[in-house]
Amino acid sequence: MADAPPPQPPSGWNFAAMAANVVQFLRLPVLASGGLAVVASGMLYFKQNDLIYPRNIPADARTNVPKPSDFGMTNFEDLRIPTPDGEVLAAYFIRPSNRKIKAQVTILMFHGNAGNIGHRAPIAHMLEQQLDCNVFMLEYRGYGLSTGTPDEAGLKIDAQTALDYIRNRAELQGTKIVIHGQSLGGAVAIDLVAKNQKEGDIKALILENTFLSIRKLIPSVFPAAKYVARLCHQTWLNEEVLPKITTVPILFLSGLKDEIIP
């Protein structure tokens, strides 16, 4: 047991820590000359993966990944799962603490854009205790102990890899699958459910403070960058994909005091 739980990053987008690094060049298109604006726009285009996927926040997020056992969970597996394109993803498969119960539901969790799966272990603990369900926590490529570098296409592969693992694991045959996404994880979840709803094993989608698209999110996070939002190649067009989900019920969770997601 750890001496104390590790600090947890916000469940949603952690832009506060990034702001100090990016605010200077994000303001240039508005405040500076045309030449500097071009440079700043180029930086936004080529560096946006580092802004959208700040996998090094907190500073030790790539090496220090809390385990479920740090929070009192003992019935779990620490997994490594290969992807079709050659990456290896870390994951936690957590069963109910009550070992007499065979879970009827498996929740597949996708976390927000900072930190790692270990920082969300307390949420998994609450779910498995209160609902007697399995919780499958996937670490995106480039986050925590997973290999690779994150981008939109890669995270979509990671999500499908996790779902395929659940579907193919004998122990989980016949369980109801619920997909839960926080912020960025909501975008991952929306895409995954839209592509897999016809199979009928996904019974619900839970979206927690998820955005319409990256381009529409930028003006609310960095108003000075709204004029270069069109340069984003990491788009996550949730508002276009969400209406395609017609057979899976969706629960939307949103905080009125959320400072990032409008």
Rosetta silent file (secondary structure, phi, psi, omega in degrees, C-alpha in Angstrom):
SEQUENCE: MADAPPPQPPSGWNFAAMAANVVQFLRLPVLASGGLAVVASGMLYFKQNDLIYPRNIPADARTNVPKPSDFGMTNFEDLRIPTPDGEVLAAYFIRPSNRKIKAQVTILMFHGNAGNIGHRAPIAHMLEQQLDCNVFMLEYRGYGLSTGTPDEAGLKIDAQTALDYIRNRAELQGTKIVIHGQSLGGAVAIDLVAKNQKEGDIKALILENTFLSIRKLIPSVFPAAKYVARLCHQTWLNEEVLPKITTVPILFLSGLKDEIIP
SCORE:     score description
SCORE:     0.000 S_00000001
   1 L     0.000  133.227  179.919    0.000    0.000    0.000 S_00000001
   2 L   -69.491  152.637  179.183    1.339    3.405   -0.929 S_00000001
   3 L   -61.142  -36.511  179.007    1.979    5.880    1.881 S_00000001
   4 L  -155.904  147.785  178.327   -0.469    8.295    0.277 S_00000001
   5 L   -59.739  141.930  178.960   -2.494    8.410   -2.932 S_00000001
   6 L   -68.270  155.973  177.914   -0.635   10.183   -5.744 S_00000001
   7 L   -61.662  141.505 -177.537   -1.840   13.605   -6.828 S_00000001
   8 L  -107.971  130.402  174.975   -4.623   13.376   -9.376 S_00000001
   9 L   -72.933  163.331  177.213   -4.837   15.641  -12.418 S_00000001
  10 L   -55.758  147.044 -177.303   -8.224   17.081  -13.344 S_00000001
  11 L   -67.314  -23.520 -179.925  -10.505   14.480  -14.879 S_00000001
  12 L  -100.142 -137.598 -174.746  -10.943   16.636  -17.964 S_00000001
  13 L   -81.462  128.644  179.666   -8.570   18.783  -19.978 S_00000001
  14 L  -100.166   79.867 -179.891   -5.430   19.941  -18.156 S_00000001
  15 L   -92.831  -16.423 -177.689   -4.679   23.155  -20.016 S_00000001
  16 H   -60.360  -44.378 -178.674   -3.526   25.168  -17.018 S_00000001
  17 H   -70.301  -28.036 -179.875   -0.134   23.494  -16.932 S_00000001
  18 H   -79.924  -25.520 -170.981    0.255   23.829  -20.690 S_00000001
  19 H   -57.151  -40.856 -177.704   -0.687   27.481  -20.831 S_00000001
  20 H   -60.840  -29.479 -177.266    2.659   28.759  -19.591 S_00000001
  21 H   -85.580  -26.222 -171.019    4.412   26.967  -22.445 S_00000001
  22 H  -113.647  -17.003 -171.202    2.103   27.912  -25.280 S_00000001
  23 H   -61.554  -31.017 -177.832    0.451   31.231  -24.486 S_00000001
  24 H   -62.283  -50.475 -177.036    3.308   33.270  -25.944 S_00000001
  25 H   -81.669  -18.986  176.743    3.069   31.887  -29.454 S_00000001
  26 H   -70.250  -27.368 -179.434   -0.711   31.471  -29.337 S_00000001
  27 H   -85.418  -15.653 -175.467   -1.069   35.237  -28.904 S_00000001
  28 H   -59.655  -41.052 -178.590    1.301   36.145  -31.688 S_00000001
  29 H   -58.509  -26.493 -178.487   -1.204   35.881  -34.575 S_00000001
  30 H   -91.877  -37.476 -169.049   -3.263   38.615  -32.930 S_00000001
  31 H   -98.458  -22.224 -169.934   -0.596   40.815  -31.397 S_00000001
  32 L  -106.999 -176.182 -178.901    2.420   40.542  -33.654 S_00000001
  33 L   -71.963  170.172 -179.525    3.405   41.243  -37.211 S_00000001
  34 H   -59.316  -39.746 -179.494    2.368   39.125  -40.167 S_00000001
  35 H   -63.428  -44.287  178.262    5.706   37.323  -40.235 S_00000001
  36 H   -66.505  -33.894  178.722    5.504   36.336  -36.602 S_00000001
  37 H   -62.736  -39.181  178.004    1.905   35.278  -37.095 S_00000001
  38 H   -62.732  -43.839  178.959    3.015   32.851  -39.783 S_00000001
  39 H   -61.496  -45.731 -178.702    5.641   31.418  -37.442 S_00000001
  40 H   -63.464  -41.541  178.917    3.132   31.100  -34.616 S_00000001
  41 H   -62.966  -38.199  176.972    0.585   29.452  -36.869 S_00000001
  42 H   -63.784  -40.223  178.455    3.228   26.985  -37.965 S_00000001
  43 H   -63.253  -41.148  178.870    4.055   26.190  -34.359 S_00000001
  44 H   -62.505  -40.046 -178.188    0.374   25.577  -33.621 S_00000001
  45 H   -67.139  -47.618 -173.388    0.113   23.259  -36.607 S_00000001
  46 H   -85.163  -20.862 -177.725    3.225   21.207  -35.908 S_00000001
  47 H  -104.337    5.261 -172.471    3.100   21.258  -32.099 S_00000001
  48 H   -65.148  -27.422  177.418   -0.608   20.670  -31.608 S_00000001
  49 H   -61.899  -36.708  178.696   -0.139   17.018  -30.651 S_00000001
  50 H   -69.162  -28.299  179.586    1.876   18.150  -27.639 S_00000001
  51 H   -79.750  -42.323 -175.707   -0.923   20.556  -26.697 S_00000001
  52 H   -78.310  -32.378 -177.466   -3.833   18.179  -27.194 S_00000001
  53 L  -121.210   70.749 -177.050   -2.111   15.122  -25.732 S_00000001
  54 L   -77.881   70.682 -173.394    0.018   16.394  -22.786 S_00000001
  55 L   -70.586   -7.432  178.011    1.072   12.915  -21.688 S_00000001
  56 L  -100.332   18.733  176.670    3.923   14.290  -19.549 S_00000001
  57 L  -116.241  119.206   -4.821    1.607   16.114  -17.147 S_00000001
  58 L   -60.191  171.286 -171.470    2.293   15.543  -14.271 S_00000001
  59 L   -59.362  -28.896 -177.930    6.019   15.407  -14.984 S_00000001
  60 L  -103.312   19.756 -174.258    6.335   11.741  -13.980 S_00000001
  61 L   -65.000  -22.024 -179.702    3.153   10.567  -15.696 S_00000001
  62 L   -84.763  -13.725 -175.829    5.084    8.375  -18.147 S_00000001
  63 L  -122.597  -29.621 -177.376    6.921    6.448  -15.441 S_00000001
  64 L  -105.581   94.979 -178.196    4.906    6.672  -12.224 S_00000001
  65 L  -112.859  106.238  178.966    1.609    4.886  -12.795 S_00000001
  66 L   -56.242  145.111  179.251   -0.326    4.135   -9.596 S_00000001
  67 L   -98.390  156.818  175.567   -1.669    0.598   -9.388 S_00000001
  68 H   -55.034  -32.433  179.532   -5.179   -0.427   -8.332 S_00000001
  69 H   -64.291  -24.119  176.595   -3.611   -2.004   -5.244 S_00000001
  70 H   -64.950  -18.224 -177.864   -2.531    1.490   -4.135 S_00000001
  71 H  -117.111   19.450  173.274   -6.227    2.204   -3.623 S_00000001
  72 L    94.180    1.520  179.330   -7.242   -1.044   -1.968 S_00000001
  73 L   -91.036  134.634 -178.469   -8.115   -3.152   -5.019 S_00000001
  74 L  -121.099  -17.594 -175.671   -6.632   -6.654   -5.142 S_00000001
  75 L   -98.102   73.421 -176.532   -8.689   -8.452   -7.804 S_00000001
  76 E  -148.220  165.839  175.000   -7.059   -7.056  -10.938 S_00000001
  77 E  -126.128  139.740  175.144   -4.605   -7.780  -13.752 S_00000001
  78 E   -98.905  109.352 -168.864   -1.873   -5.505  -15.100 S_00000001
  79 E  -108.130  158.811  168.133   -1.961   -6.158  -18.852 S_00000001
  80 E  -130.002  122.340 -172.387    0.076   -5.416  -21.966 S_00000001
  81 E  -123.040  124.734  178.915   -1.928   -5.584  -25.193 S_00000001
  82 E   -77.759  145.779  175.450   -0.465   -5.363  -28.720 S_00000001
  83 L  -100.052  162.063  179.058   -2.140   -3.196  -31.356 S_00000001
  84 L   -61.199  -23.832 -178.075   -2.428   -4.077  -35.064 S_00000001
  85 L  -101.812   18.386  168.371    0.108   -1.358  -35.927 S_00000001
  86 L    96.227    3.929  176.413    2.831   -2.561  -33.580 S_00000001
  87 L   -89.784  165.085  177.249    2.344   -0.629  -30.339 S_00000001
  88 E  -124.750  120.730 -174.655    1.958   -2.194  -26.892 S_00000001
  89 E  -103.523  135.340  172.364   -0.709   -0.739  -24.618 S_00000001
  90 E   -80.971  151.049  178.862   -0.819   -0.925  -20.841 S_00000001
  91 E  -159.006  153.639  171.047   -4.178   -1.678  -19.255 S_00000001
  92 E  -114.566  127.916  171.478   -5.778   -2.619  -15.956 S_00000001
  93 E  -108.077  112.032 -173.015   -8.521   -5.233  -15.882 S_00000001
  94 E  -111.783  125.420  176.260  -10.296   -4.850  -12.545 S_00000001
  95 L   -97.553  167.016  177.010  -12.860   -7.329  -11.244 S_00000001
  96 L   -58.734  142.341  178.019  -15.310   -6.724   -8.377 S_00000001
  97 L   -62.226  -32.186  175.377  -13.697   -6.743   -4.950 S_00000001
  98 L   -76.491   99.782 -173.928  -16.390   -9.191   -3.885 S_00000001
  99 L   -69.471  -10.043  178.151  -14.870  -12.330   -5.379 S_00000001
 100 L   -80.118  -12.032 -175.815  -18.128  -14.253   -4.951 S_00000001
 101 L   -99.364  131.923  170.889  -19.749  -12.121   -7.631 S_00000001
 102 L   -97.336  113.183 -174.313  -19.411  -12.785  -11.344 S_00000001
 103 L   -62.077  139.268  177.111  -19.787   -9.387  -12.970 S_00000001
 104 L   -98.938  -10.403 -177.366  -22.503   -9.007  -15.583 S_00000001
 105 E  -130.165  139.416  173.038  -21.197   -5.660  -16.848 S_00000001
 106 E  -120.305  121.123  178.290  -17.770   -4.560  -18.074 S_00000001
 107 E   -96.615  122.519  175.622  -17.048   -0.819  -18.198 S_00000001
 108 E   -96.916  115.352 -173.950  -14.402    0.242  -20.713 S_00000001
 109 E  -102.940  133.449  172.829  -12.901    3.532  -19.498 S_00000001
 110 E  -119.928  122.656 -173.128  -11.142    6.166  -21.609 S_00000001
 111 L   -89.202  177.229 -179.764   -9.527    8.976  -19.598 S_00000001
 112 L   -72.847 -169.418 -165.592   -8.919   12.669  -20.254 S_00000001
 113 L   -86.713   -3.829  178.193   -5.952   14.206  -22.020 S_00000001
 114 L  -126.083  167.052  177.863   -3.422   14.373  -19.159 S_00000001
 115 L    75.745 -155.919 -178.944   -2.085   11.943  -16.598 S_00000001
 116 L  -147.764  179.487 -175.444   -2.451    8.170  -16.864 S_00000001
 117 H   -63.312  -30.618 -179.401   -4.825    5.350  -15.985 S_00000001
 118 H   -62.640  -31.460  179.009   -3.446    5.104  -12.462 S_00000001
 119 H   -68.394  -19.307  179.744   -4.681    8.600  -11.675 S_00000001
 120 H  -102.115    5.454 -179.526   -8.233    7.407  -12.417 S_00000001
 121 H   -56.486  -37.435  177.355   -8.008    4.228  -10.348 S_00000001
 122 H   -59.296  -32.636  177.219  -10.172    5.722   -7.543 S_00000001
 123 H   -67.017  -44.092  177.816  -12.995    6.111  -10.070 S_00000001
 124 H   -61.233  -38.907  179.775  -12.637    2.470  -11.084 S_00000001
 125 H   -62.006  -43.535  178.746  -12.639    1.489   -7.416 S_00000001
 126 H   -62.332  -43.060 -177.991  -15.914    3.303   -6.840 S_00000001
 127 H   -64.705  -48.058 -176.514  -17.495    1.674   -9.893 S_00000001
 128 H   -68.244  -30.839  178.871  -16.478   -1.894   -9.082 S_00000001
 129 H   -75.581  -44.944 -175.110  -17.570   -1.509   -5.458 S_00000001
 130 H   -78.199  -32.420 -173.337  -20.891    0.208   -6.079 S_00000001
 131 H  -110.605   -5.903 -176.787  -21.913   -1.685   -9.228 S_00000001
 132 L    52.721   45.151 -178.251  -20.125   -5.041   -8.819 S_00000001
 133 L  -115.043  164.767  167.826  -18.839   -4.659  -12.374 S_00000001
 134 E   -80.702  149.917  173.496  -15.587   -5.239  -14.193 S_00000001
 135 E  -129.220  124.941  177.701  -13.614   -2.143  -15.160 S_00000001
 136 E  -110.170  113.904 -177.500  -11.176   -2.171  -18.065 S_00000001
 137 E  -105.269  114.903 -178.428   -8.852    0.845  -18.009 S_00000001
 138 E   -98.235  136.598  172.846   -6.931    1.415  -21.243 S_00000001
 139 L   -98.022  121.681  178.741   -3.760    3.495  -21.499 S_00000001
 140 L   -61.680  158.094  172.864   -3.497    5.315  -24.828 S_00000001
 141 L   -57.586  138.585  179.385   -0.335    5.019  -26.895 S_00000001
 142 L    80.975   -3.368  177.723    2.324    7.423  -25.670 S_00000001
 143 L  -110.029  148.428  176.403    0.712    7.681  -22.226 S_00000001
 144 L    51.872 -128.209 -176.844    1.892    6.019  -19.042 S_00000001
 145 L   -97.246    9.452  176.153    3.659    2.755  -19.805 S_00000001
 146 L   -79.837  150.484  178.368    2.233    2.351  -23.311 S_00000001
 147 L   -83.795  171.170  171.945    4.556    2.655  -26.297 S_00000001
 148 L    92.596 -171.752 -179.895    4.213    5.028  -29.235 S_00000001
 149 L  -129.027  132.138 -175.476    3.105    8.612  -29.786 S_00000001
 150 L   -75.939  141.245  166.488   -0.527    9.732  -29.481 S_00000001
 151 L  -157.118  173.500 -173.525   -2.572   11.121  -32.331 S_00000001
 152 H   -60.514  -47.557 -179.286   -6.205   10.897  -33.392 S_00000001
 153 H   -62.093  -41.163 -178.511   -5.779    7.946  -35.737 S_00000001
 154 H   -66.513  -42.267 -179.870   -3.694    6.046  -33.200 S_00000001
 155 H   -64.992  -31.494  176.559   -6.115    6.532  -30.311 S_00000001
 156 H   -67.676  -37.508  175.100   -8.931    5.191  -32.477 S_00000001
 157 H   -64.668  -42.650 -179.765   -6.854    2.060  -33.110 S_00000001
 158 H   -59.879  -43.896 -178.802   -6.170    1.766  -29.380 S_00000001
 159 H   -62.625  -44.356  179.459   -9.871    1.956  -28.544 S_00000001
 160 H   -65.330  -36.397  177.482  -10.772   -0.746  -31.044 S_00000001
 161 H   -60.986  -42.858  179.432   -7.936   -2.903  -29.714 S_00000001
 162 H   -65.383  -44.568  179.766   -9.352   -2.662  -26.192 S_00000001
 163 H   -63.682  -42.033  178.273  -12.885   -3.488  -27.297 S_00000001
 164 H   -62.257  -37.632  178.526  -11.663   -6.452  -29.344 S_00000001
 165 H   -62.259  -45.573  179.347   -9.739   -7.714  -26.311 S_00000001
 166 H   -61.959  -44.298 -178.740  -12.877   -7.607  -24.171 S_00000001
 167 H   -64.485  -31.886 -174.225  -14.924   -9.335  -26.847 S_00000001
 168 H   -94.222   -9.760 -179.854  -12.363  -12.099  -27.303 S_00000001
 169 L   -79.488  122.922 -174.194  -11.590  -12.817  -23.649 S_00000001
 170 H   -55.825  -41.151 -178.392  -13.419  -16.008  -22.630 S_00000001
 171 H   -58.949  -26.198 -173.611  -14.106  -14.755  -19.118 S_00000001
 172 H  -103.291    4.580  179.029  -16.034  -11.791  -20.514 S_00000001
 173 L   -60.848  128.446  177.861  -18.180  -13.588  -23.055 S_00000001
 174 L    89.247   -7.209  177.974  -21.784  -12.533  -22.613 S_00000001
 175 L   -77.058  151.584  176.308  -21.116   -9.538  -20.371 S_00000001
 176 E   -80.890  134.850 -177.472  -22.763   -6.249  -21.163 S_00000001
 177 E  -103.401  129.020  174.371  -20.281   -3.600  -22.294 S_00000001
 178 E  -118.396  129.762  179.462  -20.570    0.025  -21.191 S_00000001
 179 E  -101.578  127.834 -178.946  -18.215    2.615  -22.698 S_00000001
 180 E  -124.640  125.251  179.739  -17.249    5.560  -20.483 S_00000001
 181 E  -128.571  132.813  175.555  -15.231    8.533  -21.738 S_00000001
 182 E  -102.112  121.911  173.355  -13.960   11.610  -19.907 S_00000001
 183 L    52.146 -111.350  175.596  -13.343   14.720  -22.029 S_00000001
 184 H   -54.905  -39.556  178.350  -10.845   13.542  -24.672 S_00000001
 185 H   -61.096  -28.005  175.280  -11.869   10.024  -23.727 S_00000001
 186 H   -65.068  -38.920  176.725  -15.422   10.942  -24.668 S_00000001
 187 H   -63.057  -43.099  177.353  -14.269   11.676  -28.204 S_00000001
 188 H   -61.003  -43.186 -177.984  -12.541    8.291  -28.311 S_00000001
 189 H   -66.120  -42.243 -179.886  -15.688    6.633  -26.969 S_00000001
 190 H   -59.073  -48.153 -179.857  -18.021    8.325  -29.458 S_00000001
 191 H   -61.567  -43.278 -177.763  -15.979    7.149  -32.422 S_00000001
 192 H   -63.918  -46.205 -178.273  -15.713    3.609  -31.049 S_00000001
 193 H   -66.683  -40.492  178.983  -19.427    3.219  -30.348 S_00000001
 194 H   -58.383  -35.410 -177.776  -20.426    4.675  -33.721 S_00000001
 195 H   -83.860  -17.910 -171.084  -18.301    2.029  -35.449 S_00000001
 196 H  -122.826    6.134 -174.199  -19.366   -0.915  -33.267 S_00000001
 197 H   -65.471  -27.741 -175.493  -23.004   -0.360  -32.313 S_00000001
 198 H   -68.523  -22.079 -179.600  -24.374   -2.898  -34.799 S_00000001
 199 H   -68.568  -24.105  172.937  -22.777   -5.832  -32.959 S_00000001
 200 L    86.865   -3.097 -178.400  -25.257   -5.291  -30.127 S_00000001
 201 L   -91.621  -11.856  174.833  -22.936   -5.951  -27.175 S_00000001
 202 E   -87.192  114.438 -172.165  -22.428   -2.269  -26.285 S_00000001
 203 E   -97.892  -17.026 -179.291  -25.343   -1.467  -24.005 S_00000001
 204 E  -163.589  154.397  175.775  -24.596    2.130  -23.010 S_00000001
 205 E  -127.088  127.178  178.161  -22.305    5.111  -23.617 S_00000001
 206 E  -114.086  121.631 -179.003  -21.400    7.544  -20.832 S_00000001
 207 E  -115.017  123.698 -176.778  -19.904   10.895  -21.866 S_00000001
 208 E  -116.137  108.637  177.852  -18.386   13.138  -19.212 S_00000001
 209 L    49.864   59.761  179.625  -17.664   16.760  -20.188 S_00000001
 210 L  -103.829  150.427 -173.189  -16.870   16.062  -23.819 S_00000001
 211 L   -94.824  166.733  178.494  -16.441   18.757  -26.479 S_00000001
 212 L   -74.490  -45.171  176.364  -18.055   19.263  -29.908 S_00000001
 213 L  -166.818  161.688  178.718  -14.741   19.310  -31.782 S_00000001
 214 H   -63.209  -41.048 -178.144  -11.169   20.432  -31.188 S_00000001
 215 H   -64.264  -32.794  177.905  -11.615   23.400  -33.509 S_00000001
 216 H   -83.045  -19.791  178.391  -14.650   24.589  -31.554 S_00000001
 217 H   -77.176  -35.280 -173.585  -12.924   23.957  -28.236 S_00000001
 218 H   -54.284  -47.995 -177.935   -9.887   26.136  -28.989 S_00000001
 219 H   -59.807  -29.414 -179.946  -11.640   29.557  -28.800 S_00000001
 220 H   -80.437  -23.495 -179.332  -12.962   28.785  -25.314 S_00000001
 221 H   -91.543  -49.008  178.948   -9.563   27.626  -24.062 S_00000001
 222 L  -128.514   84.605 -175.877   -7.247   30.060  -25.871 S_00000001
 223 H   -53.097  -34.745 -178.066   -9.367   32.910  -27.315 S_00000001
 224 H   -66.738  -16.566 -177.266   -6.350   34.479  -29.018 S_00000001
 225 H   -97.547    5.358 -174.184   -5.912   31.327  -31.096 S_00000001
 226 H   -62.661  -25.977 -177.246   -9.428   31.226  -32.509 S_00000001
 227 H   -78.033  -14.145  179.116   -8.272   32.589  -35.860 S_00000001
 228 H  -114.243   12.310 -179.843   -5.897   29.689  -36.424 S_00000001
 229 H   -60.419  -28.985 -179.444   -8.185   26.938  -35.128 S_00000001
 230 H   -64.933  -14.191  179.724   -8.732   25.818  -38.711 S_00000001
 231 H   -78.371   -7.063 -178.143   -5.094   24.656  -38.755 S_00000001
 232 L   -67.254  123.315  173.007   -5.911   21.793  -36.396 S_00000001
 233 L   -97.179  -10.788  170.219   -5.358   18.416  -38.029 S_00000001
 234 L   -94.770   98.594 -165.880   -6.426   16.672  -34.822 S_00000001
 235 L  -100.014  -42.007 -177.128  -10.122   17.364  -35.263 S_00000001
 236 L    44.828   73.929 -174.134  -12.233   14.877  -33.259 S_00000001
 237 L   -83.215   67.962 -174.189  -15.502   15.853  -34.954 S_00000001
 238 H   -61.431  -39.217 -176.821  -17.784   14.619  -32.193 S_00000001
 239 H   -66.599  -21.262  176.639  -20.797   16.676  -33.206 S_00000001
 240 H   -87.678  -32.476 -176.807  -20.761   14.980  -36.627 S_00000001
 241 H   -83.417  -36.127 -174.098  -20.194   11.436  -35.358 S_00000001
 242 H   -55.843  -42.709  179.917  -22.557   11.478  -32.373 S_00000001
 243 H   -63.482  -15.535  179.028  -25.801   11.571  -34.427 S_00000001
 244 H   -76.811  -13.907  177.688  -24.700    8.335  -36.102 S_00000001
 245 L   -84.604  106.688 -172.942  -25.153    6.489  -32.798 S_00000001
 246 L  -118.300  -12.610 -174.657  -28.769    5.366  -33.031 S_00000001
 247 L  -116.994   -1.797 -178.122  -28.985    2.064  -31.144 S_00000001
 248 L  -116.238  123.697  177.300  -26.985    2.730  -27.954 S_00000001
 249 L   -65.833  145.004 -175.105  -28.424    4.869  -25.116 S_00000001
 250 E  -123.909  132.342  172.707  -26.203    7.780  -24.090 S_00000001
 251 E  -108.094  121.802  178.446  -25.792    9.442  -20.705 S_00000001
 252 E  -100.206  127.153  175.400  -24.328   12.954  -20.840 S_00000001
 253 E  -116.881  128.488 -178.293  -22.574   14.286  -17.736 S_00000001
 254 L  -146.804  141.351  178.467  -21.540   17.954  -17.653 S_00000001
 255 L  -100.179  128.848 -179.248  -20.473   20.400  -14.971 S_00000001
 256 L   -65.131  -22.803 -179.090  -21.909   23.902  -15.042 S_00000001
 257 L  -100.413   13.289  177.552  -18.681   25.208  -13.500 S_00000001
 258 L   -62.652  125.388 -176.002  -16.394   23.480  -15.985 S_00000001
 259 L   -88.313   -6.566 -175.653  -13.788   26.095  -16.953 S_00000001
 260 L  -112.868  -55.401 -176.221  -12.679   24.325  -20.152 S_00000001
 261 L   -88.431  116.341 -178.054  -15.575   22.552  -21.863 S_00000001
 262 L   -72.706    0.000    0.000  -18.411   25.024  -22.634 S_00000001
